[in-house]
Structures are given as structure tokens and as C-alpha cells.
Amino acid sequence: MILEIGRNSNKSGYFNSSGFTLIEALVAVTLLSIGIISIFGVYHAGLTAIGAADNSLRADILFREQMDRFLSGDTMEASMGDTGGERPLVWRLDVKPVSRAVSGNLREITMTVTDKDGASRVLTSYACAPYDVSR
């Protein structure tokens, strides 16, 4: 029996099995792809959470600005507004007297803030009006 020995074969006539097979390479690429897609999913979830936190912070700042206006003596009525810009917030402010208050100047101030995605946040506070509301 004559065996042909080529440069890629061993003494028994079989080819060397060093290296990866096509199946092994496909499995490795598939696992690597799943890992990369998972990382992008976590990254996207993080960006979404940062955006929600930013909108919440902007709503708090807007509410504090309105409360400062109220406490500085500015007469406030129910109003609406839009912050404008790239990521606008639409807000609605309601000011109502508290009926069972000891002081006649106590007001309930409620602001509803809605972002461009439709998510709403309601902020409520109570404050005594620094001006005479009986006028």
C-alpha cells in the first residue's frame, strides 16, 4: 500500500487538524455578536434612564421657578407654557385656595409637566401667598 504524503498531511495520510473548523468559527462569531448586541442594549437603556432623569430635573427646576414667582409676590393664576428648545416640556400650573386653611392666603400649587414623549409628572406644593388675596 502506497500512501501519498503531501505537505498538509501526516504519515497516516490524514490532514493535520490544527486551526479552527468552519463550525467553530461560526459559533465564535455568533457568541461574539450576542455579547456585542447585549452591550448595546444596556447602553441604550442607560441613555433612556439619563433622559428621563434629565426631564425630571428640568421639571423640578421649572416648578421651583414658578414657586419663587409665587413667593416673591407675583399674583399667579392658572397658566400654561412651553419651555421650547430641542427637548421641550409643556407645563400647566393650577393655583387653588385651600378651603380649610387657618390662613386665608394658603394656596395649593400644582404643576403638570409633560415631555415630548408624553410622559407626565405632577408636582404639588402648598404656600401662603405673600399678598392679600381678598382684593
Buried (B, 14 or more C-beta within 10 A) or exposed (E): EEEEEEEEEEEEEEEEEEEEEEEEEEEEEEEEEEEEEEEEEEEEEEEEEEBBEEBBEBBBEBBEEBBEEBEEEEEBEEEEBEBEEEEEBBBBBBBEEBEEEEEEBBBBBBBBBBBEEEEEBEBEBEBBBEEEEEE
